Structures are given as structure tokens and as C-alpha cells.
């Protein structure tokens, strides 16, 4: 699966919040602060279709867009890619780096430990 840009991610976050699909109009209404033109939104949505993140279905004169990949699946994929790219696929190496730099607290470590023990 390809990576998506920051702008495409904003579109996906909106799509994931809607149940039953979205239109370009829905996207425009959800991000008025962006002041994107409709052509920008349509281009981003078209890219997401091409990359396999969205599917588009005709709906009268427009299209309804639905996600092909869930938010959870996407985050899982990104996490795996991150670990592989920076930590040789090792979660242990990742957490060790955070701990060494004092980026993770003792309470976070205890919480992680309880999660790991629960899954045993």
C-alpha cells in the first residue's frame, strides 16, 4: 500500500468519520478552514482512489466515496512500516530508544507491561 500525503490524510480522516460514504461536498463542508477549491478536493479524492484507499460510485451527477481500508488497518500498516524502516522491525528497539531518551515514562512502561502480560 502506498503512503498518502498530509492533505490526503485530512480527506481520509473525514471519510473514516462518515458512515455510508461521502461526497466532495461533504468534504468541503467538513474543512471550511482549509478554503480548498472543489477541484483540489476532487484531485485529492481521485488520487486516493488511484492509490487504493477509496472507491468511487456514481450517484447521479456526482460520486459517493467509501474507504477501502479502515483507519485501524492504515495505522497498523504505518506502524509496521515505521518499525521496519527505523528499528529493523523491532518494537523492542523502538521502546528502548524512547526509554533511553526519557521520552517514555515509567507509568507508560508499566501500562505496556500489563498489556503484554494480558496477551500471554
N, C-alpha and C positions, 0 to 999 in steps of 0.2 A: 504494500500500500504506500502511496506517495505521501510526502509531507504536504501540509497545507500552510498557506501564508496567514499572517495575523488577521488580515481583513477577511479571508475565507473562514477563519476560525470564528470571527464575530457572527458571520452568517450561520455557521453550524450551531453555535450556541443558541441562536434563536430557533432554528429548525428543531433542535432537540427539545425545546420547551413546548412546542406545539404538538398536539396530538391530532393526527389525521391530515397532516401536510400543511404547507404554507404557500402563499403566493408571493410574488415580488412586492405587491402592495403591503402585505403583512410585514415583510422585512423593512420596507420603507417606514412604516408606522412604528416599528419597534426600535428604530435607531434615528430618531429625528435630529439628535445632536450631531450626527455624522455629516448631515447635509450632503449625502451622496446623491448623485443623479440616478435616475432609474436605469440608465444604460450601464452605470458602474455595477449596480446590484445584479442586473441581468448577466453581465460578463462574469462576475464572481460566481454566480449560481451555475452558469454554463461550465465554468472551469471545474466546479465541484462535481458536476455530472460527468465530465470527461475523466476526472480522477477516480471515479467510482464511489464517491461519498453520498451523492444524491441521485435519485431517479426523478425524471420529469414525466408527468402525464398530462395530456391535453385536457383542458377544461374550458370549453367554449373558445373564446379568443385568447385565453391565457393558458398558463400551466400551473399545476399543483406539484410542489416539490416535497418529496419524502426522503428521510435519511435511509441509507442502505446499511450504514454501520452505526451502532449505538454509541452514545457518549462513553459508556463504560468500556466498550471494545476499543475505541480510539485511544482512550487514556492508557489502557493496558498495553496496546501496541507501542505507544510513545514511550512508556516506561521501559519496556523491553529494549527498544532501540537505544534509549539513553544509556541503560546499563551496559549494553553491548559496545556502544561507541566509546564510552568514557571509563568503564570499570570492568572491562573484559567479561561482561555478563554476570558479574558477581555482586549481589546485593550486599554481601559481607564487606567487600571493598568499599562500596558506596557509604555504608553506615560507619565504617572505620574512618573514612575521610571526614565525614561530618563530625564524628566524635573528637577526632584529633584537633580539629579547628574550633572546638567548642560551639559548633552550630546545632548540636542536638543536646537536649538537657537529659539529666538523669531520669526525670519523670517520663520523658518520651521513650527512653530506653526501657524503662520498666513496663510501659504500655506495649512496646514492641515484643518484649519478652513474654508477656501474658498472651498476646495474640499467637505467637509461635507455639507456646505450650498448649493452647486451646486446640490448635490444628493437629497436634500429635496423635 
